[in-house]
Amino acid sequence: MWYVYALQSIKDKHLYIGISENTNERLKQHNSGMTRSIKHRRPFVIIYQEKCKSRIDARKREKYLKSGIGREFLKKYMPP
């Protein structure tokens, strides 16, 4: 099973959207600094995750969530 997920940086409120088979393990990797591109934005919390049937479906949903309308959709899951 694949998941699309959205993380929010506690430090600067930045959103990160990705896919994974194990979102909890992926969150640990992000928070330990293993993802170089967002290492400086740590720590992160999961604000949204969604099950997908396949990796291809997860990629399509990820692409949507990274679009303007997708980011608007995610705003309702962001803490104030």
C-alpha positions as CSV (number, residue, x, y, z in Angstrom):
1,M,0.0,0.0,0.0
2,W,1.3,3.5,-0.9
3,Y,0.5,6.7,0.8
4,V,0.7,10.4,-0.2
5,Y,1.5,12.6,2.8
6,A,1.9,16.2,3.7
7,L,4.3,17.4,6.4
8,Q,4.5,20.8,7.9
9,S,7.6,22.3,9.4
10,I,7.1,23.4,13.0
11,K,10.0,25.8,12.5
12,D,8.7,27.9,9.5
13,K,5.2,26.3,8.6
14,H,6.6,25.1,5.2
15,L,4.7,22.3,3.5
16,Y,6.4,19.2,2.1
17,I,4.4,16.7,0.1
18,G,5.6,13.2,-0.8
19,I,4.8,9.5,-1.2
20,S,5.9,6.5,0.8
21,E,5.0,3.0,1.7
22,N,5.6,3.8,5.4
23,T,4.8,7.4,6.4
24,N,5.9,7.0,10.0
25,E,9.4,5.7,9.0
26,R,9.6,8.5,6.3
27,L,8.8,11.1,9.0
28,K,11.6,9.8,11.1
29,Q,14.0,10.1,8.1
30,H,12.9,13.7,7.5
31,N,13.2,14.6,11.1
32,S,16.7,13.0,11.4
33,G,18.0,15.1,8.6
34,M,18.3,12.4,5.9
35,T,16.4,14.5,3.4
36,R,19.0,17.1,2.5
37,S,16.7,19.5,0.7
38,I,14.5,20.2,3.7
39,K,17.0,19.4,6.5
40,H,17.1,23.0,7.6
41,R,13.3,23.1,8.1
42,R,13.2,20.4,10.8
43,P,11.2,19.3,12.8
44,F,8.1,18.2,10.8
45,V,4.7,16.8,11.7
46,I,2.3,14.9,9.5
47,I,-0.8,17.0,8.8
48,Y,-2.3,14.8,6.1
49,Q,-2.0,11.3,4.7
50,E,-4.1,9.3,2.2
51,K,-4.0,5.7,1.1
52,C,-3.5,5.0,-2.6
53,K,-4.0,1.7,-4.5
54,S,-0.6,1.9,-6.3
55,R,2.6,3.9,-6.6
56,I,1.3,5.4,-9.8
57,D,-2.0,6.6,-8.1
58,A,0.1,8.0,-5.2
59,R,2.2,10.0,-7.7
60,K,-0.9,11.4,-9.4
61,R,-2.3,12.5,-6.1
62,E,1.0,14.0,-5.0
63,K,1.1,16.0,-8.2
64,Y,-2.4,17.3,-7.5
65,L,-1.5,18.2,-3.9
66,K,1.5,20.1,-5.1
67,S,-0.7,22.2,-7.4
68,G,-2.2,25.5,-6.3
69,I,-5.7,24.0,-5.8
70,G,-4.1,21.0,-3.9
71,R,-2.3,23.3,-1.5
72,E,-5.5,25.2,-0.9
73,F,-7.1,21.8,-0.1
74,L,-4.3,21.1,2.4
75,K,-4.7,24.5,4.2
76,K,-7.8,23.1,6.1
77,Y,-5.5,20.5,7.7
78,M,-2.9,23.0,8.8
79,P,-2.9,24.0,12.5
80,P,-3.5,27.7,13.2
